[in-house]
């Protein structure tokens, strides 16, 4: 996409796979390591696209679609994987244990 984040963080996020701050920092959920590679690629593309468009406008989805024409399917799969990961006892312990 021709842009770079200011900083990249890996965090134990409770409600999202990733985020982009107004300062241009990207944060990704540690649980993304459980995802298939194609979904990790989609997730990174999604957040990097927010460096250009901070919202989910048509322009934003057009940017994502350049790299992931099947973004609708992948977006749904991410929601499915959220349930899978958070119902997995090992991942639950990693994400919630040792607070």
Steps between C-alpha positions, in 0.01 A plus 500: 500500500805725507471605866674395819376513857678711758515207744360147514385336822392145583255503790252282681198689366164405646260609227679524166753340271677827428479876507654811350550811712467856368878532554561221249579222745370151429407253773433134439352241729745232611229247411558573131777241523226236506361616165569344160764701308248637248295653782809651661581658163145634471510635856829682442371641169180615672689689771758647261212627283387698805822700473348640179129493593423505873143382447320218321389713205465378143849636431638289789341178373620577146857515636459169682338342194809573289687240708211287623214483248338244732515731803134436588568129545816566697324753722239237584770238560671733746177518699480120497862471611434741787258245645737209431799667666311632801339161564836321483626439856866546406440833328262610775777443756753686284268797448333517839735322739774668698334842494 
